[in-house]
Amino acid sequence: MSENQNLLAEQRRALILDEVRRRGGVRVNELTRKLGVSDMTVRRDLDALARQGVLEKVHGGAVPIVEASTHEPGFEAKSGLELTAKEDIARAAAELVAPGSAIALSGGTTTYALAHQLVDVPDLTVVTNSVRVADVFHVAQRTSGPRQGAATVVLTGGVRTPSDSLVGPVADQAIKALHFDLLFLGVHGISAEAGLSTPNLAEAETNRRLVQSARRVVVVADHTKWGVVGLSSFAELEQVDTLVTDAGLPGAARAEIAEHLRRLVVAGEPDEGADI
């Protein structure tokens, strides 16, 4: 495909990863023909993707990482992955938030990035089960001092997970009694068949509560989450109003997502969806 020759590195790597997941493995010479680039470029791309932990290099090519559906990486392990994509997603998602809104942010490294973008939005009420997200707002208030319009943060109780989210009956009961305009939801995996999923059963139940309490649901997920399935599904794609993702999401995935969601926002690209 000669049109692929001028792809940016991130876009090219997203296409490679999509091929690996879709076909169960690819060879270097197949990728050089498909992308119209050199063997050396493909091998560098495979090295980069292997360092991210999203595929495994084998002799002459690459195969998907076979990971248990119950495996739950910690916050620190995930925070170094897809940094540029997460920042782009966070900026695009922040544009959906109006001053004075009541919003909820689930746990996750992408919602953590989003929290940094929201500290200056006036008069927000923020409900979160993420210790990390709550800390973003508390640190902002400590460093800037008391100010009019600072966010009111409601941190649920619960049992702390490896991703620093609070889950379990205490969190579920707190969320059940609340109602918010927008929920920004980070996910472990997203697919047409399994919907939104996580490897943590308790987190799945808490996320269900979050979805039930939200007037609108916005998923913030980079392109590597597409096609990943965790142990427990907690929402169908049809329950999501908007997906905010990055430009690395392949065209085939975009078309499939468009069949299920009302709005797809790709960070850095024109947004043709209706206002939510």
FENGI-V362595 format. One line per field, one symbol per residue. ss: DSSP state (~ for helix, > for strand, _ for the rest). psi: psi as a letter, one per 40 degrees, with the letter a starting at -180 (. if undefined). burial: + if it has 24 or more other C-alpha atoms within 12 Angstrom, else -. Layout:
ss=???
psi=???
burial=???
This chain:
ss=_~~~____~~~~~~~~~~~~~~~__>>~~~~~~~~___~~~~~~~~~~~~~___>>>>__>>>>__________~~~~~___~~~~~~~~~~~~_______>>>>___~~~~~~~~~~______>>>>_>~~~~~~~~~~~~~~_______>>>>___>>____>>>_~~~~~~~~___>>>>>>___>>>___>>>>__~~~~~~~~~~~~~>>>>>>>__~~~>_____>>>>_~~~__>>>>_____~~~~~~~~____>>>>__________
psi=gdeedeiiddddddddddddddeeiiidddddddefiidddddddddddddefeihhiheaiiihhhieehhiidddddehfddddddddddddeehiieihiihiiiddddddddeedehifihhhiehdddddddddddddeihiheiihhhhiaahhidefihiaddddddddeihidhhhhiidihiddebhiiehddddddddddddehdihhhhhideehehhadhieiideehdhhhaieehiddddddddedidhhhhheihheiii.
burial=---------++++++++++++---++++--++--+-+---+++-++++++--+++++---++++-------++-+--++-++--++++++++++-++---+++++++++++++++++++++--+++++++++++++++-+---------+++++++++-+++++++++--++-++--+++++++++++++++--++++++-+++++++++++++-+++++++++++++++++++++++++++++++++++--++--+---+++++++--------+
